Amino acid sequence: MRAFNQVFNFSINIHPIRQKREMHRSEFFRPVLSLCGRKISEANLSNTMKLRSGATIPQVSREEADRKHYLTRGVLTQMHLMPNGDPAAFDKAEDGSLIYYFDPARVVEAPPEQWYFPRSRKETRALDSGTEIERMSIKRAASCGYYTRERLDQMHYEVVEEPVAFTVKGDGTTLYFYDKKTAVRLPLACVKCGKDVRYRKKLCRACYEEELAIRRAEGDIHRNAYYGMDRKRVLFFDLELTGVYDHDEIISISIVDGEGTVIMDTLVKPAHKKKWKQTEKIHGITPDMVANSPLLDELIPEIKEIFENADNLIAYGVSTDYSHIKYIYDTEEEREWLHKKTRCCANEFVRFAHEHLPDLAHASLTDAMAVFEIEWDGVAHTSIADTIGCMKVWEKIFPNYYTEAPDNTLEEAGA
Ligand SMILES: [Zn+2]
């Protein structure tokens, strides 16, 4: 420690920037007794400890602690006091457990529920380290945040500090309580093998990889199947709306088939809405632009005919589009018929990404196009460019979507 402090002091005289760097380095090299159980034994010789709060406290002997009038937790409890912040120092008991010392200037009165118990039960006991701890009921211990080793174990905490209280069971055996605040939270175990530490989705790395490989194989069968679809009867579509709510109206419709032929690409004049300031910034369609466009009602017969001749209707995030376009039909039967034809390109991309690119954080159409190295056709984020992008992403996910199975047997139906 002293050597590093000398470096630190020395560097102050040289240069302020240098000083900062040296300070950083001394922090880095300082032998830290981590609260992590495993590191404690490795750092037995260290004389400081870094607390969870980031503070570093020194190791002191019992004599030194007495000289400084430091109090152990046991004494604090007996005095109906509790620490107001970090301990000021620590020591290690012979069995390796930690003893914290608290500065009497930094303690507060414990709340009454923690000490208002029948006086008759007051009893203390000295641990081998010399620390006195109080006898208390399990109930009172719990109100102080003290638990037995077994209970902490169940809660996935590892005890590092010496006991802070005890109780005597009916059969005369002693049960020790430990402070949960100073116990170390253990990493949770894999829910599948129960042995290794969790990595993702509550599984350890090996179990996760194993499970991912199974899901990926299933997904690949689904994606690589021969669907034998007719390019002219697979339609990709995108709507722009005045807003996100059910009462919002369609102001643009783009439909492209599996060959890339534009089937419909039109602005739509809303029947009720006069302005849509919020979404205007997103899709760039202004009230002026749609002033002379057809109303949705005028387009319905044509849209119905297009949908009639389609086997699949695919959009990137189809549920929003479906929830608005379904109103061109009056009956639930017709809407259900339409819904059965819809497919969501975003859902399929998310599944693909989960199975092949588990580190991919976002799954927008732009992300999907970037993954498959697809260039924008026309102006990015216009309705028609999005629709064509969706069509190309779909074919990357399902490379045999328009291909008949080589042996004429249908491998899997209904992508
Ligand atoms: Zn596992």
Boltz pocket constraint, residues with backbone or C-beta under 6 A from the ligand:
constraints:
  - pocket:
      binder: B
      contacts: [[A, 190], [A, 191], [A, 192], [A, 193], [A, 194], [A, 195], [A, 196], [A, 203], [A, 204], [A, 205], [A, 206], [A, 207], [A, 208]]
      max_distance: 6.0
